[in-house]
């Protein structure tokens, strides 16, 4: 039996239902793979941006510490009882006098505290508290105070440790200690170890040289208790 040529061509160019279903399945799988790849790429980009932001925040916080601790001023408080340099070095906090830039307030000397702040269930953060030097107020208040301005330096911090190097007395040998008890001099170096809670960040350790030291055994900057500066 002879079939017309045109009829044969119509049969050869047709698609069966099975072929259509297979093509649609392959197309769906291809779209799923493309979507998964785009989703993974977007997620990786977001994680990478977060890591860059954390690294930048860490770098800026460490720059602040290096700059302003290095510029600590040997300001002596004269109160006729316990004349001392206004510097308090503790194992988990450091308190000092320094000058802050004008965009943080009126230019001048500020009382600055750097410490680890824990509030409720939130992750501890390293903060800086500062206020203008005022002989009528307590220096280096350890608790919250309305007189202080508080700003965060580093977040997701597990622990921080300060150490101090120098001569506790004029004739003693210089060395490292976890507290600074000298009343008439600043430490020569402050070493800071910061342990982040985030495992993506590395342990930070820096040693900061304090440039402003007392010369000739006599302080050049003094403040009298109860008197305006």
C-alpha positions in Angstrom: 0.0 0.0 0.0 1.4 3.3 -1.0 1.2 6.3 1.4 1.2 9.8 0.0 4.5 11.6 0.5 2.9 14.5 2.3 1.4 12.2 4.9 4.8 10.5 5.7 6.3 14.0 6.3 3.5 14.9 8.8 4.2 11.7 10.7 8.0 12.2 10.9 7.8 15.8 12.3 5.3 15.1 15.1 6.1 14.6 18.9 4.7 11.9 21.1 3.3 12.7 24.6 6.2 10.9 26.2 8.7 13.0 24.3 6.9 16.2 25.5 6.8 15.0 29.1 10.6 14.2 29.0 11.4 17.6 27.5 9.3 19.4 30.2 11.0 17.4 32.9 14.5 18.2 31.7 13.6 21.8 31.3 12.3 21.9 34.9 15.4 20.3 36.2 17.5 22.8 34.3 15.6 25.7 35.8 15.9 24.2 39.3 19.7 23.9 38.9 20.0 27.5 37.7 17.9 28.8 40.6 19.9 26.8 43.1 23.2 28.1 41.6 21.9 31.7 41.7 20.6 31.3 45.3 24.0 29.9 46.5 25.9 32.7 44.7 23.7 35.3 46.3 24.0 33.7 49.8 27.8 33.5 49.4 27.9 37.2 48.4 25.8 38.2 51.4 28.1 36.2 53.8 31.2 37.7 52.1 29.8 41.2 52.6 29.0 40.5 56.3 32.6 39.2 56.8 34.0 42.3 55.1 31.9 44.5 57.4 33.0 42.7 60.5 36.7 42.9 59.4 36.3 46.7 58.7 34.6 47.2 62.1 37.4 45.3 63.8 40.1 47.3 62.0 38.4 50.7 62.9 38.0 49.6 66.5 41.7 48.6 66.8 42.8 51.9 65.1 40.8 53.8 67.7 42.5 52.0 70.5 46.0 52.4 69.0 45.6 56.1 68.3 43.9 57.3 71.5 45.6 55.1 74.1 48.9 56.0 72.4 48.0 59.7 73.0 47.1 59.3 76.7 48.0 62.4 78.6 49.9 62.3 81.9 47.5 64.7 83.7 48.1 64.8 87.4 45.2 65.3 89.9 46.3 67.5 92.8 43.9 66.9 95.8 46.5 67.3 98.7 45.8 63.7 99.7 46.7 61.2 97.0 48.2 63.2 94.2 48.3 60.9 91.2 48.4 60.6 87.4 44.9 60.1 86.0 45.5 56.7 84.5 43.9 53.5 85.8 45.0 50.2 84.3 42.9 47.1 85.1 43.0 43.5 83.7 39.7 44.0 81.8 39.5 47.8 81.4 41.7 50.8 80.9 40.9 54.4 81.9 43.0 57.4 80.7 42.9 61.0 79.8 43.3 62.0 76.1 42.3 64.5 73.5 39.4 63.6 71.2 38.7 65.2 67.8 36.3 68.1 67.6 33.5 66.2 65.8 32.9 64.2 69.0 32.2 67.3 71.0 34.1 70.4 72.2 37.8 70.0 71.7 39.8 69.4 74.8 40.8 66.7 77.3 38.5 63.8 77.9 38.2 61.1 80.5 38.0 57.9 78.5 37.3 54.3 79.6 37.6 51.2 77.4 35.9 48.2 78.8 33.8 45.1 78.0 30.1 45.8 78.4 27.7 43.0 79.2 24.0 43.8 79.0 21.5 41.0 79.7 21.6 38.1 77.3 23.2 40.1 74.5 26.7 39.3 73.3 29.4 41.3 75.1 30.8 44.3 73.2 33.9 46.4 73.7 32.8 50.0 74.3 34.4 53.4 74.9 32.9 55.8 77.4 34.1 59.4 77.4 33.3 62.8 78.9 35.1 66.1 79.2 37.5 66.3 82.1 35.7 67.9 85.1 37.4 68.1 88.5 34.0 68.2 90.2 33.0 64.8 88.9 34.4 61.3 89.6 37.0 60.2 87.1 36.7 56.9 85.3 33.3 55.9 86.7 33.0 52.1 86.3 29.2 52.1 86.2 26.7 53.7 83.9 26.7 57.5 84.1 24.5 60.1 82.4 27.6 62.2 82.1 29.3 59.7 79.8 28.8 59.2 76.1 29.1 55.5 75.2 29.9 54.1 71.8 30.7 50.6 70.7 34.1 49.7 69.3 33.8 45.9 68.7 30.9 43.6 68.9 30.7 39.8 69.4 33.6 39.9 71.8 34.1 36.9 74.2 36.9 38.4 76.4 39.4 41.3 76.5 42.6 41.4 78.5 44.9 44.4 79.1 48.5 44.3 80.3 50.9 47.2 81.1 54.7 47.5 80.7 56.9 50.0 82.5 58.5 50.9 85.8 56.1 51.0 88.7 58.8 53.0 90.6 61.6 55.1 89.4 64.3 52.6 90.3 62.5 49.4 89.6 63.0 47.2 86.6 60.4 47.6 83.9 58.1 44.6 83.4 54.6 43.5 82.4 51.7 43.4 84.9 47.9 42.9 84.7 47.2 46.1 86.6 49.0 49.5 86.6 49.4 50.9 90.2 52.0 53.6 89.7 50.7 57.0 90.8 53.4 59.2 89.2 53.9 57.8 85.7 52.1 56.3 82.8 53.0 52.8 81.5 55.3 52.7 78.5 53.2 50.1 76.7 49.7 48.8 76.8 49.1 45.3 75.4 45.5 44.3 74.4 44.3 40.8 73.7 40.8 40.5 72.2 39.1 37.1 71.9 36.2 37.4 69.5 33.1 35.2 69.9 32.7 34.9 66.2 35.0 32.1 64.9 35.3 33.9 61.6 37.5 36.6 63.2 41.0 35.9 64.4 42.4 36.7 67.9 43.6 40.3 67.9 46.6 41.4 69.9 48.3 44.7 69.7 50.9 46.6 71.8 50.5 50.3 72.0 53.3 52.7 72.9 52.3 55.7 75.0 54.2 58.7 73.6 53.4 61.3 76.2 55.6 60.6 79.3 56.6 62.8 82.2 59.9 64.4 81.6 62.4 65.3 84.4 60.2 63.6 87.0 57.7 66.5 87.1 54.3 66.5 85.4 53.6 69.3 82.9 49.8 69.0 83.2 48.0 69.2 86.5 44.4 69.7 87.6 43.4 70.7 91.1 40.4 69.0 92.7 37.5 71.4 93.1 38.9 74.0 90.8 37.9 74.7 87.2 40.3 73.8 84.5 
